[in-house]
């Protein structure tokens, strides 16, 4: 018996949102750890912060997509 389960668009978006939040948290921890080191390249920190901001934007877009519009 072959059972085929497909995830809905919302389920996929929620799973992606969870993964993005985890990645964002990991980047935040990496930035904090690197900031405390004396020999850290400022270019490396800038790149990580830029990547973190891009993740934040993706998270915001997904949250907006998953939040139903309320007509007042």
GROMACS elastic network, one bead per residue, 0.5 to 0.9 nm:
[ bonds ]
;  ai    aj funct       b0    kb
    7    10     6  0.79807   500
    7    11     6  0.57939   500
    7    12     6  0.62250   500
    8    11     6  0.51439   500
    8    12     6  0.62747   500
    8    13     6  0.85846   500
    9    12     6  0.51779   500
    9    13     6  0.61192   500
    9    14     6  0.86034   500
   10    14     6  0.60169   500
   10    15     6  0.85256   500
   10    65     6  0.88354   500
   10    66     6  0.68304   500
   11    14     6  0.50944   500
   11    15     6  0.61479   500
   11    16     6  0.85418   500
   12    15     6  0.51452   500
   12    16     6  0.61367   500
   12    17     6  0.85233   500
   13    16     6  0.50344   500
   13    17     6  0.60245   500
   13    18     6  0.86374   500
   13    62     6  0.67198   500
   13    63     6  0.87720   500
   13    65     6  0.84584   500
   13    66     6  0.75681   500
   14    18     6  0.62179   500
   14    19     6  0.86730   500
   14    62     6  0.80085   500
   14    63     6  0.85682   500
   14    66     6  0.78611   500
   15    18     6  0.51380   500
   15    19     6  0.63361   500
   15    20     6  0.86969   500
   16    19     6  0.50688   500
   16    20     6  0.61145   500
   16    21     6  0.85880   500
   16    59     6  0.88238   500
   16    62     6  0.83812   500
   17    20     6  0.50881   500
   17    21     6  0.61223   500
   17    22     6  0.85775   500
   17    58     6  0.84054   500
   17    59     6  0.61118   500
   17    62     6  0.65891   500
   17    63     6  0.76606   500
   18    21     6  0.52071   500
   18    22     6  0.62520   500
   18    23     6  0.86815   500
   18    59     6  0.89515   500
   19    22     6  0.51295   500
   19    23     6  0.61838   500
   19    24     6  0.85719   500
   20    23     6  0.50142   500
   20    24     6  0.60033   500
   20    25     6  0.85426   500
   20    55     6  0.65202   500
   20    56     6  0.82359   500
   20    58     6  0.77868   500
   20    59     6  0.65521   500
   21    25     6  0.61328   500
   21    26     6  0.85707   500
   21    55     6  0.79450   500
   21    56     6  0.81534   500
   21    59     6  0.70972   500
   22    25     6  0.51089   500
   22    26     6  0.61747   500
   22    27     6  0.86516   500
   23    26     6  0.50229   500
   23    27     6  0.61816   500
   23    28     6  0.85838   500
   23    52     6  0.84609   500
   23    55     6  0.79306   500
   24    27     6  0.51456   500
   24    28     6  0.61898   500
   24    29     6  0.87296   500
   24    51     6  0.86515   500
   24    52     6  0.58436   500
   24    53     6  0.85973   500
   24    55     6  0.62413   500
   24    56     6  0.71780   500
   25    28     6  0.50083   500
   25    29     6  0.62960   500
   25    30     6  0.86570   500
   25    52     6  0.87458   500
   26    29     6  0.51448   500
   26    30     6  0.61856   500
   26    31     6  0.86201   500
   27    31     6  0.60225   500
   27    32     6  0.84895   500
   27    48     6  0.68570   500
   27    49     6  0.79659   500
   27    51     6  0.81915   500
   27    52     6  0.63478   500
   28    31     6  0.51589   500
   28    32     6  0.62026   500
   28    33     6  0.86342   500
   28    48     6  0.85486   500
   28    49     6  0.81747   500
   28    52     6  0.73268   500
   29    32     6  0.50824   500
   29    33     6  0.61307   500
   29    34     6  0.85860   500
   30    33     6  0.50840   500
   30    34     6  0.60652   500
   30    35     6  0.84187   500
   30    48     6  0.83088   500
   31    34     6  0.51559   500
   31    35     6  0.59297   500
   31    36     6  0.86825   500
   31    45     6  0.64660   500
   31    48     6  0.67913   500
   31    49     6  0.73385   500
   32    35     6  0.51291   500
   32    36     6  0.64994   500
   33    36     6  0.54767   500
   33    37     6  0.69206   500
   34    37     6  0.52773   500
   34    38     6  0.82553   500
   34    39     6  0.86362   500
   34    40     6  0.60585   500
   34    41     6  0.86786   500
   34    44     6  0.89541   500
   34    45     6  0.73949   500
   35    38     6  0.75851   500
   35    40     6  0.69048   500
   35    42     6  0.89113   500
   35    45     6  0.75550   500
   36    40     6  0.83462   500
   37    40     6  0.58257   500
   38    41     6  0.88372   500
   40    43     6  0.86446   500
   40    44     6  0.74267   500
   40    45     6  0.76216   500
   41    44     6  0.52297   500
   41    45     6  0.65308   500
   41    46     6  0.87424   500
   42    45     6  0.50296   500
   42    46     6  0.60868   500
   42    47     6  0.86023   500
   43    46     6  0.50281   500
   43    47     6  0.61959   500
   43    48     6  0.86581   500
   44    47     6  0.51715   500
   44    48     6  0.62602   500
   44    49     6  0.86293   500
   45    48     6  0.51317   500
   45    49     6  0.61023   500
   45    50     6  0.85300   500
   46    49     6  0.51111   500
   46    50     6  0.60715   500
   46    51     6  0.85508   500
   47    50     6  0.50745   500
   47    51     6  0.61384   500
   47    52     6  0.85424   500
   48    51     6  0.50339   500
   48    52     6  0.60831   500
   48    53     6  0.86489   500
   49    53     6  0.62047   500
   49    54     6  0.86391   500
   50    53     6  0.51053   500
   50    54     6  0.62783   500
   50    55     6  0.87038   500
   51    54     6  0.50703   500
   51    55     6  0.62863   500
   51    56     6  0.86560   500
   52    55     6  0.50878   500
   52    56     6  0.62192   500
   52    57     6  0.87608   500
   53    57     6  0.62948   500
   53    58     6  0.87073   500
   54    57     6  0.51093   500
   54    58     6  0.63404   500
   54    59     6  0.86791   500
   55    58     6  0.50140   500
   55    59     6  0.61044   500
   55    60     6  0.85715   500
   56    59     6  0.50525   500
   56    60     6  0.61825   500
   56    61     6  0.86927   500
   57    60     6  0.50850   500
   57    61     6  0.62366   500
   57    62     6  0.86819   500
   58    61     6  0.51479   500
   58    62     6  0.62399   500
   58    63     6  0.85861   500
   59    62     6  0.51889   500
   59    63     6  0.60764   500
   59    64     6  0.85678   500
   60    63     6  0.50717   500
   60    64     6  0.61269   500
   60    65     6  0.85610   500
   61    64     6  0.51177   500
   61    65     6  0.61691   500
   61    66     6  0.87071   500
   62    66     6  0.61780   500
   62    67     6  0.85786   500
   63    66     6  0.51285   500
   63    67     6  0.60572   500
   64    67     6  0.51769   500
   64    68     6  0.78673   500
   64    69     6  0.88175   500
   65    68     6  0.74730   500
   67    70     6  0.89504   500
